[in-house]
C-alpha cells in the first residue's frame, strides 16, 4: 500500500471551492488542485465530479488517462462500462440503478447524502484487468442549482488480496468509511460467496429448492443447507426479506 493522507479532506475543500460554480473553471494551478493531483499520482487514483440528475460528468482529474487510457475531457459513463470485465457488467447495471434511484429520491426530498463503494475488475490503460475500488459520495445541493452531485474516486487496489467470500460493498452514511482504502475498509463485504449468490439469484427468479439443485447440479439437501447458512449470515427472518433488501441495495 502507498503512503497517503488518512482521509479525503482535500475533496471536501474542492467541493467548497468549486461546487458553487458546478465544478467549471477549475484552475489547475490552484494549490488545492495541485495537492489533489499529486495525491492521485502517489496513490494510483483519479476522481471526477458529476451531476446525477443531468447524468453528466462535470470535471475529471488528469489521471484518467493513466488509469483507463481515456482523456479527462472524453470520460463518460459509457467509457467506464466499456472498461469493465464482462463478468462485472450485470452488477454494474444494478448499482447504476441504485445510484439513480437514490439521486431521484434526494432530489424529490430536497435533501440527503450517502456513501457508496464497491470493487470491480476494470481494464487499465495497458489493456490489463485490475481490481479497483469505486467510491461514490452523493449529496443534494441547491447551489448553483438544485441537483444531486457526485464525487467518484477510482483507486487501484491490486495490492489487496481478493476476498474468499464476496466483494467489498458499502452503502450508508458512515463517513469514516470515506477514506483511502486500507485492509480494514476492504474487509467490509456483501458477505456471501459466489455459490450463495447463485442460489439467491435463482430463488429470486422463483425457482424451488429442487429446481435450484437441478440447475446447479447439487442435491436438494445441499441447497437447504446453503439456505440455512444464508439466513444465518444475513440475520434476517427469511429469504424473502433478505432478497428484498439485496434488491434495494442493487445486489440482486
Buried (B, 14 or more C-beta within 10 A) or exposed (E): EEEBEEEBEBBBEBBEBBBEEBBEEBEEEEEBBEBBBEBBBEBBBBBBBBBBBEEEBBBBBBBBBBBBBBEBEEBEEEBBEEBBBEEBEEBBEBBBEBBBEBBEBBBEEEEBBBBBBBBBBBBBBEEEBBBBBBBBBBBBBEEEEEBBBBBBBBBBBEEBEEBEBBBBBBBEEEEEBBBBBEEEBBEBBBBBBEEBBBBBBBBBEEBEBEBBBBBBEBEBEBBEEBBEBBBEBBEBEEBEEBBBEBBEBBBB
